[in-house]
Amino acid sequence: KGFLVEKRKLAARPASRKGKLGKHVKFVREVIRELAGHTPLEKRAMELLKNGKDKRCLKLCKRRLGTHKRAKAKREQCAMFLRAAARKAK
């Protein structure tokens, strides 16, 4: 294996922060969401989820968004919106 050395603790590189959501951007997106509401895709997806058609919702999202990963994220986001609305209704 070679000479055993202690692993150096390196400082975090700026590139490791890439894609992290900042406070200001998060706030702006929340304001826009509040004003504009949901997109037609999200409205349709939430309607499908209400009726228990999870797979159909995923297929719709995949068709519109292009990838399976993005579709799963969108479906989860729509489910989260529904849960939040149910919580607010209580």
Buried (B, 14 or more C-beta within 10 A) or exposed (E): EEEEEEEEEEEEEEEEEEEEEEEEEEEEEEEEEEEEEEEEBBEBBBEBBEEEBEEEBBBBBBEBBEEEEEBBEBBEEBBEBBEEEEEEEE
